[in-house]
Amino acid sequence: MRILIATLTFSLGLMASAHADGIYKWVDENGVVHFGSQPPKKEQVEVVKAPKSERYRQWQTEQQALVADQQLATAAKPDEAMAEAAPAQASQDAQREQQRLNEAEVAARAQRCQSAQQRLQELNSHARVREVDANGNYRVLPEEERQQRIQQTRQVLQNNC
């Protein structure tokens, strides 16, 4: 009887996890690997099981912009090996690196522009906007905060589009 109950409990747990919206994997600053159904905002994560929601697509575009920004930051650091190379080679490498930086910046701007356009459309089309706070609870934005976010999003659009 105990084996039957344990098997049923285990099976129900598997079925519940199979119906989860999405599963994300990330490593924190201490090197600890985490799994969760809610991805963190500031860290790059690996998607173990992708959800099918619109919110996930928006998060995915934000993650791509974050990766592009990180590439810009690492590419902006001076390369020690380039300083030891011949002057002509160093000049060519610098030009290639600058071109990669420009391409990454253009891609990051396009990503931020697209994300801001989607955010603005959502804020304008819905009078009641819900968001998930840090504890995982839903809260409805007051109208003043919604208008403030609309203005912030328009500013992002002016800067990036």
C-alpha positions in Angstrom: 0.0 0.0 0.0 2.8 2.4 0.8 4.5 1.7 -2.5 1.2 2.5 -4.3 0.8 5.8 -2.5 4.5 6.8 -3.1 4.2 5.9 -6.8 1.0 7.9 -7.1 2.5 10.9 -5.3 5.6 10.8 -7.5 3.5 10.5 -10.7 1.3 13.5 -9.7 4.5 15.5 -9.0 5.8 14.6 -12.5 2.5 15.5 -14.1 2.4 18.9 -12.3 5.9 19.7 -13.4 5.1 18.7 -17.0 2.3 21.3 -17.0 4.5 24.1 -15.7 4.7 27.2 -17.8 8.5 27.0 -18.3 11.6 25.9 -16.6 14.7 28.1 -16.5 18.3 27.3 -15.3 20.8 29.9 -14.2 24.0 30.3 -12.2 24.2 33.0 -9.6 27.3 35.0 -8.6 28.4 32.4 -6.1 28.4 29.7 -8.8 25.3 27.9 -7.5 23.0 26.5 -10.2 19.3 27.3 -9.8 16.2 26.0 -11.6 12.9 27.8 -11.4 9.7 28.7 -13.2 10.4 32.4 -12.9 13.6 33.6 -14.6 15.7 36.3 -12.8 15.8 39.8 -14.3 19.6 40.5 -14.4 21.2 37.2 -15.1 21.6 35.2 -18.3 19.6 32.0 -18.1 19.3 28.8 -20.1 15.7 27.8 -21.0 15.2 24.1 -20.2 11.5 24.0 -21.2 10.2 27.0 -23.2 6.7 28.3 -22.3 4.3 29.3 -25.1 3.2 32.6 -23.6 3.6 36.1 -25.0 5.3 37.1 -21.8 8.0 34.6 -22.5 8.6 36.0 -26.0 9.0 39.5 -24.4 11.4 38.1 -21.8 13.3 36.4 -24.6 13.8 39.6 -26.5 15.0 41.3 -23.3 17.5 38.5 -22.7 18.8 38.8 -26.2 19.4 42.5 -25.6 21.1 41.7 -22.3 23.5 39.3 -24.1 24.2 41.9 -26.8 25.0 44.4 -24.0 27.3 41.9 -22.3 29.1 41.3 -25.6 29.6 45.1 -26.0 31.0 45.3 -22.5 33.5 42.4 -23.0 34.5 43.7 -26.5 35.2 47.2 -25.1 37.9 45.8 -22.8 41.4 46.2 -24.3 42.9 43.0 -25.6 46.5 42.4 -24.3 47.3 40.2 -27.3 46.4 43.0 -29.7 49.0 45.3 -28.1 51.8 42.7 -28.8 50.8 42.3 -32.5 52.4 44.1 -35.3 51.1 47.7 -35.8 49.5 46.9 -39.2 47.8 43.8 -37.8 46.8 45.7 -34.7 45.2 48.4 -36.9 43.2 45.8 -38.9 42.2 44.0 -35.7 41.1 47.3 -34.2 39.0 48.1 -37.2 37.3 44.6 -37.1 36.7 44.9 -33.4 35.2 48.4 -33.9 33.0 47.0 -36.7 31.8 44.2 -34.4 31.1 46.7 -31.7 29.0 48.8 -34.1 27.1 45.8 -35.3 26.4 44.6 -31.7 25.3 48.1 -30.7 22.9 48.3 -33.7 21.5 44.9 -32.8 21.1 45.8 -29.1 19.3 49.1 -30.1 17.0 47.3 -32.5 16.2 44.8 -29.8 15.5 47.5 -27.2 13.4 49.4 -29.8 11.2 46.3 -30.6 10.8 45.5 -26.9 9.8 49.1 -26.1 7.3 49.1 -28.9 5.6 46.0 -27.6 5.6 47.3 -24.1 4.1 50.6 -25.2 1.4 48.8 -27.2 0.5 46.7 -24.2 0.4 49.7 -21.9 -1.8 51.7 -24.2 -4.2 48.8 -25.1 -4.9 47.6 -21.6 -6.5 49.9 -19.0 -5.6 47.4 -16.2 -2.0 46.2 -16.4 -1.0 43.4 -14.1 2.6 42.5 -13.2 4.3 40.0 -11.1 6.3 41.3 -8.1 9.5 39.9 -6.6 7.4 37.5 -4.4 5.6 36.1 -7.4 2.3 37.8 -6.5 0.2 39.7 -9.1 -0.5 43.4 -8.7 -2.5 45.8 -10.8 -0.6 49.0 -11.7 -2.4 52.2 -10.6 -3.2 54.6 -13.4 -0.5 57.1 -12.4 2.2 54.4 -12.5 0.8 53.1 -15.8 1.1 56.7 -17.3 4.6 57.0 -15.9 5.6 53.8 -17.6 4.1 54.9 -20.8 6.3 58.1 -20.6 9.4 56.0 -19.8 8.8 53.7 -22.7 8.3 56.6 -25.1 11.7 58.0 -23.9 13.3 54.6 -24.6 11.8 54.6 -28.0 13.2 58.1 -28.7 16.7 57.0 -27.6 16.7 53.7 -29.5 14.5 54.0 -32.6 
